[in-house]
């Protein structure tokens, strides 16, 4: 079955282990911040979807219908969880229905992860694609610290 947007891009693995796994929500974090930065500090969900689809290598499994919300693909749910986590952590703020803005803390996180330079230059999308696994690992560490403060991070 051919699914739009599920075809791997050059240089990304194509084995069954890649095409059958769900993309973890931490993988969406850097592109999500990048989408808001690209939008001048805020963006609506449709702009975020386009940005994510351009950067994240979505698997066939990501494009399957979510069993609990059939009208949405599984990756939409993962992205929604990342959005909610960022709002809860104070990295993003809600600015209306399906619209978010980046906070000062969000700008600090973006600078820390070099998504934007100190003089406001945004990371190139090709560089972001290349560094996506590295960013996902770093965001996973951040989640362990903030979402489960009583649990020590694994070393």
Secondary structure, DSSP 8 states (H G I E B T S, - for coil): ---TT-S--TTS--SHHHHTS---THHHHHHHHHHHHHTTSEEEHHHHHHHHHHHS---TGGGSB-SSSTTSBHHHHHHHHHHHHHHHHTSEEE-STTEEEE-HHHHHHHHHTTSB-TT--B--HHHHHHHHHHHHHHHHHHHHHHH-TTS----
